Amino acid sequence: MKVPPFHWWRTVFFLIPAITVYTAVLGTISLASSLIDRRGIVAHWCARAWSWLILATTGVRVDARGRERLTPGRTYVFVSNHQSIYDIPVLFAALPWQLRIIAKASLGRFPFLGWHLRHTGHILVDRRDPARTSILKQASSLVRQGLSLIVFPEGTRSRDGALAPFKGGSFLLALDAGLPIVPVAVIGSRHVMRKGRLAVEPGAVRLIVHDPIPPANLGGPATPRDAKALANRVRAIVQATLEAEDAALPAPDAAVPPAPAAETPAVPETAATGESA
Protein backbone atom coordinates (compact mmCIF):
# COMPACT_ATOMS: atom_id res chain seq x y z
CA MET A 1 0.00 0.00 0.00
CA LYS A 2 1.43 3.32 -1.06
CA VAL A 3 1.56 5.97 1.65
CA PRO A 4 0.07 9.32 0.51
CA PRO A 5 2.59 12.18 0.23
CA PHE A 6 3.02 14.81 2.92
CA HIS A 7 0.91 17.43 1.14
CA TRP A 8 -2.06 15.05 1.01
CA TRP A 9 -1.98 14.69 4.79
CA ARG A 10 -1.50 18.44 5.22
CA THR A 11 -4.45 19.15 2.91
CA VAL A 12 -6.86 16.65 4.45
CA PHE A 13 -6.08 17.15 8.14
CA PHE A 14 -5.07 20.84 8.26
CA LEU A 15 -6.05 22.90 5.23
CA ILE A 16 -9.54 21.52 4.62
CA PRO A 17 -10.59 21.89 8.30
CA ALA A 18 -9.09 25.40 8.46
CA ILE A 19 -10.76 26.54 5.23
CA THR A 20 -14.06 25.05 6.42
CA VAL A 21 -13.87 27.19 9.55
CA TYR A 22 -13.01 30.32 7.53
CA THR A 23 -15.92 29.63 5.18
CA ALA A 24 -18.44 29.01 7.97
CA VAL A 25 -17.48 32.06 10.03
CA LEU A 26 -17.09 34.58 7.21
CA GLY A 27 -20.05 33.12 5.30
CA THR A 28 -22.26 33.66 8.35
CA ILE A 29 -21.05 37.25 8.73
CA SER A 30 -21.65 37.84 5.01
CA LEU A 31 -25.19 36.48 5.15
CA ALA A 32 -26.04 38.50 8.26
CA SER A 33 -24.67 41.68 6.70
CA SER A 34 -26.81 41.20 3.57
CA LEU A 35 -29.89 42.02 5.66
CA ILE A 36 -28.75 45.62 6.15
CA ASP A 37 -25.94 46.20 3.63
CA ARG A 38 -27.66 46.18 0.25
CA ARG A 39 -24.52 47.22 -1.64
CA GLY A 40 -22.61 44.19 -0.40
CA ILE A 41 -19.65 46.14 0.98
CA VAL A 42 -19.29 43.97 4.09
CA ALA A 43 -19.97 40.79 2.11
CA HIS A 44 -17.16 41.66 -0.28
CA TRP A 45 -14.85 42.40 2.63
CA CYS A 46 -15.68 38.89 3.90
CA ALA A 47 -14.80 37.44 0.49
CA ARG A 48 -11.44 39.22 0.47
CA ALA A 49 -10.68 38.21 4.08
CA TRP A 50 -11.59 34.59 3.22
CA SER A 51 -9.27 34.72 0.21
CA TRP A 52 -6.39 36.25 2.16
CA LEU A 53 -6.71 33.66 4.93
CA ILE A 54 -6.75 30.74 2.48
CA LEU A 55 -3.65 31.96 0.66
CA ALA A 56 -1.75 32.79 3.84
CA THR A 57 -2.62 29.45 5.47
CA THR A 58 -1.69 27.48 2.35
CA GLY A 59 1.58 29.36 1.89
CA VAL A 60 0.76 30.94 -1.45
CA ARG A 61 2.54 34.18 -2.27
CA VAL A 62 0.98 36.35 -4.98
CA ASP A 63 3.01 38.77 -7.06
CA ALA A 64 0.40 41.10 -8.60
CA ARG A 65 1.53 43.42 -11.39
CA GLY A 66 -0.21 46.00 -13.56
CA ARG A 67 -2.95 47.22 -11.22
CA GLU A 68 -1.73 50.77 -11.75
CA ARG A 69 -3.12 50.53 -15.30
CA LEU A 70 -6.66 50.67 -13.94
CA THR A 71 -8.78 53.56 -12.68
CA PRO A 72 -9.98 53.18 -9.07
CA GLY A 73 -13.75 53.12 -8.81
CA ARG A 74 -14.39 52.31 -12.46
CA THR A 75 -16.40 49.25 -13.45
CA TYR A 76 -14.60 46.55 -15.46
CA VAL A 77 -15.06 43.05 -16.76
CA PHE A 78 -11.95 41.11 -15.68
CA VAL A 79 -11.28 38.20 -18.03
CA SER A 80 -8.92 35.54 -16.66
CA ASN A 81 -7.53 32.16 -17.58
CA HIS A 82 -8.47 29.36 -15.18
CA GLN A 83 -5.83 26.94 -13.88
CA SER A 84 -6.97 26.08 -10.36
CA ILE A 85 -9.70 26.58 -7.79
CA TYR A 86 -7.13 28.86 -6.14
CA ASP A 87 -7.62 31.39 -8.96
CA ILE A 88 -10.67 32.83 -7.20
CA PRO A 89 -8.94 33.65 -3.88
CA VAL A 90 -5.93 34.94 -5.83
CA LEU A 91 -8.10 37.36 -7.82
CA PHE A 92 -10.22 38.50 -4.87
CA ALA A 93 -7.18 39.10 -2.64
CA ALA A 94 -5.15 40.93 -5.29
CA LEU A 95 -7.79 43.09 -7.02
CA PRO A 96 -9.16 45.86 -4.75
CA TRP A 97 -12.45 46.26 -6.63
CA GLN A 98 -16.00 45.34 -5.68
CA LEU A 99 -16.07 42.05 -7.56
CA ARG A 100 -18.73 39.54 -8.51
CA ILE A 101 -18.10 36.30 -10.38
CA ILE A 102 -19.95 34.39 -13.08
CA ALA A 103 -19.60 30.79 -11.91
CA LYS A 104 -21.13 27.36 -12.41
CA ALA A 105 -24.42 26.80 -10.62
CA SER A 106 -23.11 23.77 -8.70
CA LEU A 107 -21.11 26.09 -6.42
CA GLY A 108 -24.41 27.35 -5.08
CA ARG A 109 -25.06 23.98 -3.43
CA PHE A 110 -22.15 24.28 -0.99
CA PRO A 111 -23.12 25.37 2.54
CA PHE A 112 -22.02 28.90 3.47
CA LEU A 113 -20.06 29.45 0.24
CA GLY A 114 -23.11 28.83 -1.93
CA TRP A 115 -25.34 30.85 0.37
CA HIS A 116 -22.88 33.75 0.16
CA LEU A 117 -22.76 33.57 -3.64
CA ARG A 118 -26.55 33.46 -3.99
CA HIS A 119 -27.29 36.31 -1.61
CA THR A 120 -24.56 38.79 -2.54
CA GLY A 121 -25.05 39.26 -6.27
CA HIS A 122 -22.81 36.62 -7.85
CA ILE A 123 -24.16 35.05 -11.04
CA LEU A 124 -24.53 31.27 -11.03
CA VAL A 125 -24.96 29.67 -14.44
CA ASP A 126 -26.30 26.22 -15.28
CA ARG A 127 -24.04 25.03 -18.11
CA ARG A 128 -26.82 22.78 -19.45
CA ASP A 129 -29.22 25.72 -19.74
CA PRO A 130 -27.27 29.02 -19.67
CA ALA A 131 -30.39 31.27 -19.97
CA ARG A 132 -28.44 34.07 -21.64
CA THR A 133 -31.22 36.67 -21.30
CA SER A 134 -31.40 36.18 -17.53
CA ILE A 135 -27.61 36.34 -17.20
CA LEU A 136 -27.45 39.58 -19.17
CA LYS A 137 -30.19 41.06 -17.00
CA GLN A 138 -28.36 40.12 -13.78
CA ALA A 139 -25.05 41.43 -15.11
CA SER A 140 -26.63 44.71 -16.19
CA SER A 141 -28.06 45.14 -12.70
CA LEU A 142 -24.60 44.64 -11.15
CA VAL A 143 -23.05 47.11 -13.57
CA ARG A 144 -25.62 49.76 -12.63
CA GLN A 145 -24.50 49.32 -9.03
CA GLY A 146 -20.88 50.02 -10.03
CA LEU A 147 -19.71 46.44 -9.46
CA SER A 148 -17.07 44.72 -11.58
CA LEU A 149 -17.27 41.17 -12.92
CA ILE A 150 -14.76 38.32 -13.10
CA VAL A 151 -15.27 35.78 -15.87
CA PHE A 152 -13.41 32.62 -16.86
CA PRO A 153 -14.23 32.26 -20.57
CA GLU A 154 -12.54 28.86 -20.92
CA GLY A 155 -15.53 27.46 -19.03
CA THR A 156 -13.48 25.08 -16.87
CA ARG A 157 -10.08 24.66 -15.27
CA SER A 158 -7.08 23.54 -17.30
CA ARG A 159 -5.43 20.27 -16.26
CA ASP A 160 -2.04 21.06 -17.81
CA GLY A 161 -1.97 24.86 -17.97
CA ALA A 162 -2.77 24.95 -21.70
CA LEU A 163 -5.15 27.76 -22.58
CA ALA A 164 -8.46 26.55 -24.02
CA PRO A 165 -10.50 28.58 -26.55
CA PHE A 166 -12.42 31.50 -25.07
CA LYS A 167 -16.19 31.33 -25.33
CA GLY A 168 -17.88 34.46 -26.60
CA GLY A 169 -20.81 34.78 -24.18
CA SER A 170 -19.11 36.92 -21.54
CA PHE A 171 -17.64 39.18 -24.23
CA LEU A 172 -21.09 39.74 -25.70
CA LEU A 173 -22.20 40.76 -22.23
CA ALA A 174 -19.36 43.31 -21.97
CA LEU A 175 -20.09 44.69 -25.45
CA ASP A 176 -23.80 45.06 -24.71
CA ALA A 177 -23.03 46.83 -21.42
CA GLY A 178 -20.35 49.07 -22.97
CA LEU A 179 -17.77 48.04 -20.38
CA PRO A 180 -13.98 47.94 -20.74
CA ILE A 181 -12.47 44.46 -20.64
CA VAL A 182 -9.31 43.81 -18.63
CA PRO A 183 -7.27 40.76 -19.70
CA VAL A 184 -5.78 39.04 -16.64
CA ALA A 185 -3.23 36.22 -16.66
CA VAL A 186 -2.85 33.95 -13.63
CA ILE A 187 0.44 32.05 -13.75
CA GLY A 188 1.48 29.20 -11.48
CA SER A 189 -1.76 28.46 -9.61
CA ARG A 190 -2.04 25.02 -11.21
CA HIS A 191 1.06 23.98 -9.27
CA VAL A 192 -0.68 24.88 -6.00
CA MET A 193 -3.63 22.57 -6.62
CA ARG A 194 -4.01 20.59 -9.81
CA LYS A 195 -7.43 19.70 -11.14
CA GLY A 196 -8.49 16.25 -9.94
CA ARG A 197 -5.82 16.03 -7.24
CA LEU A 198 -6.48 16.21 -3.49
CA ALA A 199 -3.23 17.86 -2.45
CA VAL A 200 -2.36 21.53 -2.04
CA GLU A 201 1.22 22.77 -2.08
CA PRO A 202 2.75 26.11 -1.10
CA GLY A 203 4.01 28.10 -4.04
CA ALA A 204 4.29 31.36 -5.94
CA VAL A 205 1.55 32.75 -8.18
CA ARG A 206 1.92 35.71 -10.49
CA LEU A 207 -1.03 37.88 -11.54
CA ILE A 208 -0.57 40.12 -14.57
CA VAL A 209 -3.18 42.82 -15.20
CA HIS A 210 -3.16 44.21 -18.74
CA ASP A 211 -4.38 47.53 -20.10
CA PRO A 212 -8.17 47.76 -20.34
CA ILE A 213 -9.67 47.30 -23.80
CA PRO A 214 -12.23 50.11 -24.23
CA PRO A 215 -15.76 49.24 -25.34
CA ALA A 216 -16.09 49.17 -29.12
CA ASN A 217 -18.31 51.64 -30.94
CA LEU A 218 -20.08 49.17 -33.20
CA GLY A 219 -22.80 51.49 -34.41
CA GLY A 220 -25.44 48.94 -33.41
CA PRO A 221 -26.12 45.89 -31.22
CA ALA A 222 -23.17 43.55 -30.73
CA THR A 223 -23.28 40.26 -32.61
CA PRO A 224 -21.82 36.82 -31.75
CA ARG A 225 -19.19 37.49 -34.43
CA ASP A 226 -18.15 40.71 -32.66
CA ALA A 227 -17.92 38.83 -29.36
CA LYS A 228 -15.84 36.02 -30.84
CA ALA A 229 -13.41 38.48 -32.43
CA LEU A 230 -12.96 40.20 -29.06
CA ALA A 231 -12.57 36.83 -27.32
CA ASN A 232 -9.79 35.86 -29.70
CA ARG A 233 -8.05 39.20 -29.17
CA VAL A 234 -8.11 38.84 -25.37
CA ARG A 235 -7.05 35.19 -25.53
CA ALA A 236 -4.00 36.13 -27.62
CA ILE A 237 -2.96 38.64 -24.92
CA VAL A 238 -3.33 36.10 -22.12
CA GLN A 239 -1.61 33.34 -24.14
CA ALA A 240 1.42 35.52 -24.84
CA THR A 241 1.71 36.36 -21.14
CA LEU A 242 1.49 32.72 -20.07
CA GLU A 243 4.23 31.74 -22.51
CA ALA A 244 6.49 34.55 -21.35
CA GLU A 245 5.92 34.24 -17.59
CA ASP A 246 5.27 30.58 -16.75
CA ALA A 247 8.91 29.51 -16.98
CA ALA A 248 10.02 32.42 -14.78
CA LEU A 249 8.19 31.29 -11.64
CA PRO A 250 9.99 29.14 -9.05
CA ALA A 251 9.00 25.49 -8.82
CA PRO A 252 6.47 24.43 -6.16
CA ASP A 253 7.90 24.35 -2.64
CA ALA A 254 10.86 26.46 -3.79
CA ALA A 255 11.64 28.41 -0.66
CA VAL A 256 8.36 30.29 -0.51
CA PRO A 257 7.45 30.97 3.11
CA PRO A 258 3.79 31.51 4.01
CA ALA A 259 3.05 35.16 3.32
CA PRO A 260 0.05 37.41 2.77
CA ALA A 261 -1.14 37.54 -0.81
CA ALA A 262 -2.25 41.13 -0.50
CA GLU A 263 -2.86 43.72 2.15
CA THR A 264 -5.10 42.51 4.97
CA PRO A 265 -8.54 43.75 3.90
CA ALA A 266 -10.12 46.40 6.05
CA VAL A 267 -13.82 47.22 6.20
CA PRO A 268 -14.32 50.27 3.97
CA GLU A 269 -15.67 53.42 5.54
CA THR A 270 -17.79 54.41 2.59
CA ALA A 271 -19.61 52.89 -0.33
CA ALA A 272 -19.10 55.96 -2.49
CA THR A 273 -17.23 54.14 -5.22
CA GLY A 274 -17.12 50.67 -6.69
CA GLU A 275 -13.66 50.04 -5.21
CA SER A 276 -13.32 48.29 -1.89
CA ALA A 277 -10.55 48.55 0.62
N, C-alpha and C positions, 0 to 999 in steps of 0.2 A: 504494500500500500504506500503510495507516494504521499509524503507529508506536504501540505500546502505551504507556499512560501511565506516569509515574514509579513509581507504587505497584505496578504489575505487575512491573516490573523488580526493585524492592526485595523483593517477595514471593518471586519465583522464584529470585533469585540471592543473597539474604541471609536472609530469614526462614525459608523452607523448609529450607535447609541447617542453619541454627542450631537450629531446632526438631527436626530429625532427630537432631542430635547430643544435644540434651537428652533426647530420648525414648530413644535407645539407651543412654546412660550411666545415667540414672536408672531406666530399665526393667530394666537388668541388675542394678543394686543392689537394686531391689525384688524381683526374682525370687530372687536369692541370699538375701535376708533372709527370704523365706517359708519357707526350710528350717528356720529356728530360731525365728522370730518368728511364732507361730501366731495372735496377736491382730492382726497386720498394722499395728503401730504404725510400724515403719520404712517399710513400703510406703506408708502414708498420708502420712508425711513426704515421701517421694519424690514423691507426687502433688501435694502442696502446693508443693514446691520447683519441680517442672516447671511448674506453673501460674504461679507468681510469675515465673519466668524468661521464659515466653512473653509475659506481659503487659508486663513491663519492657522486653524486647527490641522488642516491637511498638510500645511507646509508648502503652499503654492505662492510663489512670488510673481507679481504681475508688473511688467515693464510696459506702461501705456505711453504711446507717443502720438502726437498730432492733434491733441485736443485743442491746442491753441488755434487751430484752423476754423473752429466753430464759434458761433456767436452765442453767448450765454442768454438763455431765455427764449431762444428761437425754437420752433417746432421742426423736427427732422424725422425722416424715416431712415433708421440705421439698418443697413443690409450687411449681414455677416455670414461667413462660412460657418459650418457646424461640424466640429470634430469630436465633441465630448459633451456629456451632461454638465461638465464644469464650465462650459461656455457661458451659461446664464449667470452664475455668480461672478464670473470674470467681468462680464459686460456691466452688470448692475453695480459692482464695486468700483469700476474704473470710470464710468461715464456719469458725471454729476448732473443728469437731466431727469426730469419726471418721466419715467419710462413705463411703457406697457408692451407686452409681448403678444404676438400671434402664435399660438402653440396648439398642439394636437389636443383634442377634446379629452383623451384618456387621462391627462394630467389632472383634470377636474375631479377625478374619482379618489384622489389621495386625500386622506384626512389632513386638515389644517392647511397644507399647501394648496389643495384644490379649492377649499373654501375661500382662502385668500384670493386666488386667481379669479374666482367667480364673482366675488363681491367688491373687487377693487378696480374693475374696468379692463382686465385683460381679455383678449379675444380667443376663445377656444373653438377650434375648427374640427369638425368631423371629416376626416379625409375621404370617407365613402360618399359623403353628401356635403360638399363645401358650402352650399348656400351663399353664393357670391354676393347677392343683393343684400342679405342680412349683414355679412361681414363688412361690406362697404359702408353700410349705415352705421354700424358700431364704430368703425374707424373714423368716419366723419365726425361723429359725436365726440370722440376723444380729441381730435384735432381742434375742434371748436373750444375745447377746454384748455388748449395750449400744451397738450401732452404729446410726447414723442413716442414713436413705435420702434420696436426691434423685430426684424423678420429674418428668417432663415430660409432663403428661397430654394435651397437644395431639397427641402422637404424632410430630410432625415440626416442622422449623423453619418459621417464617413468612417469606415472601418480602418482604412489605410492612409488617411490624410489626403487622398486624391479628391479634387474638387469636382463635384457632379454638376450637370447642367442646371442653370437657374430657371425656375419656373416663372412665368410672367405675371401671375395673379397679383402679387404684392406690388409690382411695378405699375400695373394698371391702377391700383388703388392710389399710389403716390401721384401719378399723372392726373387722375381725376380730381384729387384734392389740391393739386398745385403745390406740392411740398418738395423741398430739396431732398435729394437722396444722398446719404453719406456711406460710401463703401468702407467696410471695416474688415480687417483681416485678423483672425485669431490664430496664432502660431504656437504649437507646442502642447496644447491642451489634451490632445489625443494620447500623449505619453503619461498624463496624469491618471486618466481612466479611459481605457479602450472600450469601445462598444462590445458588449457581450462578455465582458470580463469583470469578475467581482474582486477587484483589487485596485486600490488607489495608492499612488506613489507621489511623494513630494516632487516638486520640479519647478521649472521656470516657464512662464507663459508670456508671450509678447503680444500686445494689442496695438495695431497700427490703424489710426484714424486718417482717412484721406480727405481731400478737399470736397466739400459738398458739390453735387451736380445740381444746378438750378433747374426748376421746373421748366419744361419745354413749352414754348408758345406754338401750339399745334394748329391754331385757327379753327378748332372744332373739338368734339369729343375724342378722347384717346381711343385707339383701336388695339386689339390684341397684337397686331404687327408692331405698333409703336412700343408696346410694353416689352415685347420680345427683343426688339432692337436695344432698348435700354438695359434689359437684363443681360444681354451679351456684352454690352459695354462695361457694366459694373463687374461682371464675372471676370473679364479680361484684366481689370485693375487688381482684383483680389488674387487672381491666379499669379500674376507677375510678382506680387508681394510675397506670396507663399514660396515661390521658387527662389526668391532672393533671400528670404529671412529664415526659412526652416533650418537650413544647415548651420546657421550662426548660433542657434540656441545650444546651451549645454545639455548633455545627455541627462535622462532622469537620474535623480539621486546624486547629481554632481555638485556636491558642496553647496546646496541651497538650504540655508537654515530657515525654519518657520519665520515668516515675516508678514506684516500687513500687506494686503494687495492694494490698498488705497487708504486715504485718510479715514480715521474712524468717523462714521457718519454722525452728524449732530442733528437734532430736531430743528428744522428751519423755523425762524421767527415769523416769517411772512409767506403768504401764498401769492405774492404779487406777480411772480413770473413763473414760467414753466420749469425753471431750473431748481433743483433741490440742493440742500447742503451736501 
